[in-house]
Amino acid sequence: MNRWNYILVRLLQIVPTFFVIMFIVFLMIRLLPGDPASAILGDRATEEAVARINAQMGLDKPILVQFVIFIKNFFQGELGNSISYKIPVTTLILQRIPVTVFLTLYGAVVAVVLAVPLAFVAALRRNSLLDNVIRSVFQVGLSLPTFYIGLLLLTILGAQLNLFPIGGYGETFRDHLYHLFLPALTLGFNLSAVLMRTLRTSIIEVLTAEYVEFARAKGLTNRVVLIKHVLRNALISTITLLGLNIGALFGGAVITESVFAIPGVGRLMVDSIFGRDYATIQGLTLTFAILVSLVFLLTDLAYAQLDPRVEMM
């Protein structure tokens, strides 16, 4: 099976998964306590007013009828209007999704930059003092929840030392890198610990492989052996693990954006849940599902590229 057919098949496989996610999200949101009408009216909520608004929003219809209407509107590109922001959900998501995607990719890059060189050092100096120190530091980071790491970085590097801003997004690309460094480090630190441990183990296994010894016997330099033979093969499992954890990074962005006051979809999700903004919650969840599915597809392609033995079938 060639690459394009493989991509087409994988995209088609996403469709039933996507429908299941749509139904689960649609149902779970309506099981939440409270309702949008009460959130809109606040202290002015009466039975008559709540019933009127529910009728206007179609929430008085049977749940299956609401779901059919939701599916129909979705394929027409209509996700409804945000209760809280009074604008179309599609417009609201398009305004904020670039911030969250940038932050997530930034966090992934930070994780890789931290994990790869330190995993090499730890593997090449296995069981040394340096190896134990590296693993201990990452073990501490792995044990701490994301929001706690964010609060520590915010307090020490942001508020006390004034090295980085404690919120915002900036205007230019350089501003984005500067403002989002602490949030990206918060997201990437936990992931870097997982990647480092996996990559270190893989490097140790690859270093004892016969083809590595054969490469050295041919007279190849240590640098060529480490990069072309050791790193390439050791990265296979790490790439897969990185792709699988992208979804966790998107989930972590929900908390991180709230801690650092970043105007992304993660913070929007939290505000929408408290505001019972059904349309926005549904739109955001479906957006996350699409992004994560595409990341899994790219991960499979990268895996096949690194390991020619893997056939696309």
C-alpha distance (Angstrom), angle and dihedral (degrees) to the residues before:
residue distance angle dihedral
M1 . . .
N2 3.80 . .
R3 3.77 123.2 .
W4 3.81 97.6 -101.2
N5 3.79 93.2 50.2
Y6 3.79 88.7 48.2
I7 3.81 91.2 52.1
L8 3.82 90.7 48.4
V9 3.80 92.2 50.3
R10 3.80 91.8 48.2
L11 3.80 91.4 49.7
L12 3.80 90.1 50.8
Q13 3.81 89.4 50.3
I14 3.79 88.9 56.2
V15 3.83 91.8 60.4
P16 3.85 99.5 73.3
T17 3.80 90.4 41.2
F18 3.77 89.0 52.2
F19 3.82 92.5 51.6
V20 3.80 91.1 50.9
I21 3.80 90.3 50.4
M22 3.81 90.5 48.7
F23 3.79 92.6 53.1
I24 3.82 94.7 44.7
V25 3.80 92.3 48.6
F26 3.79 92.0 45.4
L27 3.80 91.7 50.9
M28 3.82 98.1 41.5
I29 3.80 93.3 50.6
R30 3.78 90.8 55.7
L31 3.79 90.9 50.7
L32 3.80 91.1 60.9
P33 3.81 114.3 108.8
G34 3.78 114.3 -101.3
D35 3.78 128.5 23.5
P36 3.83 138.5 -116.3
A37 3.80 93.3 -107.7
S38 3.81 92.7 59.4
A39 3.81 90.3 46.0
I40 3.82 90.6 52.3
L41 3.78 96.7 45.5
G42 3.80 98.1 39.4
D43 3.80 110.6 175.4
R44 3.81 90.4 0.2
A45 3.81 92.1 64.5
T46 3.79 112.5 129.7
E47 3.78 128.4 164.6
E48 3.80 91.5 -106.6
A49 3.81 93.9 47.5
V50 3.82 93.0 46.2
A51 3.82 91.1 48.9
R52 3.82 90.9 49.5
I53 3.80 94.2 51.7
N54 3.80 92.5 44.0
A55 3.79 88.6 53.9
Q56 3.81 91.1 49.6
M57 3.82 90.8 51.2
G58 3.80 94.3 43.3
L59 3.80 92.6 -117.3
D60 3.80 92.2 128.4
K61 3.83 91.5 68.6
P62 3.84 123.3 93.2
I63 3.80 113.8 -79.9
L64 3.81 94.1 -112.9
V65 3.79 91.5 51.2
Q66 3.81 89.5 50.9
F67 3.81 90.0 50.8
V68 3.81 93.1 50.7
I69 3.80 89.8 50.4
F70 3.79 89.7 48.3
I71 3.83 92.1 51.8
K72 3.80 91.4 47.5
N73 3.80 92.6 50.1
F74 3.81 91.2 45.4
F75 3.79 93.4 57.8
Q76 3.79 88.5 48.3
G77 3.80 89.0 55.9
E78 3.78 92.7 -109.7
L79 3.80 117.4 129.2
G80 3.78 95.8 167.9
N81 3.78 130.7 -113.1
S82 3.77 126.8 -59.5
I83 3.79 112.5 -110.0
S84 3.78 92.8 -151.8
Y85 3.82 100.8 41.4
K86 3.83 99.9 30.9
I87 3.81 93.0 -136.3
P88 3.83 133.2 103.5
V89 3.80 112.6 -75.2
T90 3.81 90.9 -131.8
T91 3.81 90.5 58.0
L92 3.78 91.7 46.1
I93 3.81 93.2 51.0
L94 3.81 93.5 46.0
Q95 3.79 89.0 53.1
R96 3.80 94.2 53.1
I97 3.79 107.8 27.2
P98 3.85 94.4 80.3
V99 3.82 89.5 61.3
T100 3.80 93.8 52.8
V101 3.81 94.3 42.7
F102 3.82 90.2 49.8
L103 3.81 91.3 48.7
T104 3.82 92.9 47.4
L105 3.81 93.7 49.2
Y106 3.80 89.8 44.4
G107 3.80 89.6 53.0
A108 3.81 91.2 48.7
V109 3.83 91.0 51.0
V110 3.80 91.3 48.9
A111 3.81 89.9 50.3
V112 3.81 92.3 51.4
V113 3.81 93.2 45.0
L114 3.79 90.1 52.5
A115 3.79 97.8 40.7
V116 3.82 105.5 43.4
P117 3.84 102.2 55.4
L118 3.80 93.9 37.5
A119 3.81 91.3 48.3
F120 3.81 88.8 53.1
V121 3.79 92.1 49.5
A122 3.82 92.3 46.6
A123 3.81 93.0 47.2
L124 3.81 95.5 46.1
R125 3.82 90.3 48.5
R126 3.76 96.0 39.8
N127 3.84 116.2 -175.5
S128 3.80 91.7 0.7
L129 3.80 123.7 130.5
L130 3.81 90.2 -99.8
D131 3.80 91.4 51.7
N132 3.80 91.5 51.0
V133 3.81 92.2 47.7
I134 3.81 92.7 50.8
R135 3.78 92.9 48.3
S136 3.80 92.4 45.7
V137 3.80 93.5 51.9
F138 3.78 92.4 49.4
Q139 3.79 91.2 45.1
V140 3.80 89.2 57.6
G141 3.80 90.1 49.7
L142 3.78 91.0 48.3
S143 3.80 90.7 53.1
L144 3.81 95.3 52.9
P145 3.82 120.8 83.1
T146 3.79 117.2 -116.8
F147 3.79 96.0 -114.1
Y148 3.83 91.5 52.6
I149 3.80 92.1 52.0
G150 3.80 88.1 49.8
L151 3.78 92.7 51.3
L152 3.82 91.4 49.0
L153 3.81 92.9 50.2
L154 3.80 91.2 43.6
T155 3.80 92.6 51.0
I156 3.81 99.5 42.0
L157 3.81 106.5 31.4
G158 3.78 96.6 27.1
A159 3.80 111.5 33.1
Q160 3.82 102.3 24.2
L161 3.82 104.3 32.7
N162 3.83 97.3 25.9
L163 3.79 91.1 -142.9
F164 3.79 94.5 134.2
P165 3.82 135.6 20.1
I166 3.78 116.4 -96.1
G167 3.80 95.7 -138.1
G168 3.78 147.1 -3.9
Y169 3.80 134.5 69.0
G170 3.79 107.3 -114.0
E171 3.79 130.2 -137.0
T172 3.83 108.1 -102.2
F173 3.80 130.6 48.2
R174 3.79 89.9 -104.6
D175 3.81 89.6 51.5
H176 3.80 89.8 50.9
L177 3.81 91.3 53.8
Y178 3.80 91.0 48.4
H179 3.80 98.6 43.9
L180 3.80 94.9 43.0
F181 3.81 98.3 44.5
L182 3.81 95.1 96.1
P183 3.83 93.7 44.2
A184 3.82 90.1 47.1
L185 3.80 91.0 48.8
T186 3.80 88.5 49.5
L187 3.80 91.2 52.8
G188 3.78 96.0 40.5
F189 3.79 100.9 44.9
N190 3.80 96.6 73.3
L191 3.79 91.5 43.5
S192 3.80 92.2 47.7
A193 3.81 89.2 57.0
V194 3.81 91.2 55.1
L195 3.81 92.9 44.4
M196 3.80 93.3 46.8
R197 3.80 94.1 52.9
T198 3.81 92.4 47.1
L199 3.79 94.8 44.3
R200 3.81 92.7 46.4
T201 3.80 90.9 53.9
S202 3.81 91.5 46.6
I203 3.81 92.9 49.3
I204 3.81 91.5 50.6
E205 3.82 90.1 51.6
V206 3.80 94.0 46.1
L207 3.82 93.0 48.0
T208 3.81 89.3 64.3
A209 3.81 94.9 46.9
E210 3.80 119.4 117.6
Y211 3.81 95.2 -123.5
V212 3.82 89.8 57.3
E213 3.79 91.0 52.3
F214 3.81 89.0 46.9
A215 3.81 91.0 51.4
R216 3.78 90.5 53.0
A217 3.80 90.9 46.5
K218 3.81 88.6 56.8
G219 3.78 88.2 61.5
L220 3.81 98.6 -106.8
T221 3.78 115.1 159.1
N222 3.77 119.1 -104.4
R223 3.81 90.1 -113.5
V224 3.81 92.9 55.4
V225 3.79 91.7 46.2
L226 3.81 92.9 50.2
I227 3.80 95.9 46.1
K228 3.81 104.2 35.9
H229 3.78 100.4 33.0
V230 3.79 110.5 19.3
L231 3.81 102.7 34.7
R232 3.81 96.2 40.2
N233 3.80 93.1 53.6
A234 3.79 96.0 38.0
L235 3.80 91.5 52.5
I236 3.80 93.8 62.1
S237 3.80 96.2 83.1
T238 3.81 91.2 36.2
I239 3.82 92.9 55.5
T240 3.79 90.0 51.6
L241 3.79 91.5 48.6
L242 3.81 91.3 48.0
G243 3.80 91.6 52.5
L244 3.79 92.9 48.2
N245 3.81 90.5 51.3
I246 3.80 95.7 51.3
G247 3.79 87.5 86.7
A248 3.80 88.7 54.6
L249 3.82 88.9 51.1
F250 3.80 90.2 54.7
G251 3.79 88.4 49.8
G252 3.79 90.7 48.1
A253 3.79 89.6 51.2
V254 3.81 88.8 65.4
I255 3.81 90.7 63.9
T256 3.79 96.6 33.5
E257 3.80 94.0 53.5
S258 3.79 89.9 51.4
V259 3.83 92.3 50.3
F260 3.82 94.3 48.0
A261 3.84 97.4 34.9
I262 3.81 93.5 -120.3
P263 3.83 116.0 168.6
G264 3.81 96.8 -129.0
V265 3.78 135.0 122.2
G266 3.81 91.7 -92.9
R267 3.77 92.5 65.5
L268 3.80 88.6 40.4
M269 3.81 89.4 55.8
V270 3.81 92.2 54.7
D271 3.82 92.4 48.0
S272 3.81 91.4 46.8
I273 3.81 93.2 51.5
F274 3.79 91.8 52.9
G275 3.81 90.0 45.3
R276 3.85 93.7 48.5
D277 3.81 88.0 -125.7
Y278 3.80 96.6 168.6
A279 3.79 97.6 -179.2
T280 3.80 94.4 50.1
I281 3.82 93.8 46.0
Q282 3.81 91.0 50.6
G283 3.79 92.9 47.0
L284 3.81 93.3 48.4
T285 3.81 94.1 46.9
L286 3.80 91.6 50.4
T287 3.80 89.8 48.1
F288 3.80 90.9 53.2
A289 3.81 90.1 47.8
I290 3.81 91.9 53.1
L291 3.81 93.3 47.1
V292 3.80 94.0 48.3
S293 3.82 91.9 47.2
L294 3.81 91.0 52.3
V295 3.81 90.5 48.5
F296 3.81 90.3 53.0
L297 3.81 89.0 51.6
L298 3.81 92.0 50.8
T299 3.81 89.2 47.5
D300 3.80 91.2 55.5
L301 3.81 90.7 49.4
A302 3.81 91.8 49.0
Y303 3.81 90.4 48.4
A304 3.80 91.5 53.2
Q305 3.80 90.6 47.1
L306 3.82 93.0 52.9
D307 3.80 94.5 44.1
P308 3.84 112.9 40.7
R309 3.80 88.8 -172.1
V310 3.79 89.1 72.5
E311 3.78 109.7 88.4
M312 3.76 121.8 -153.4
M313 3.77 100.8 -121.2
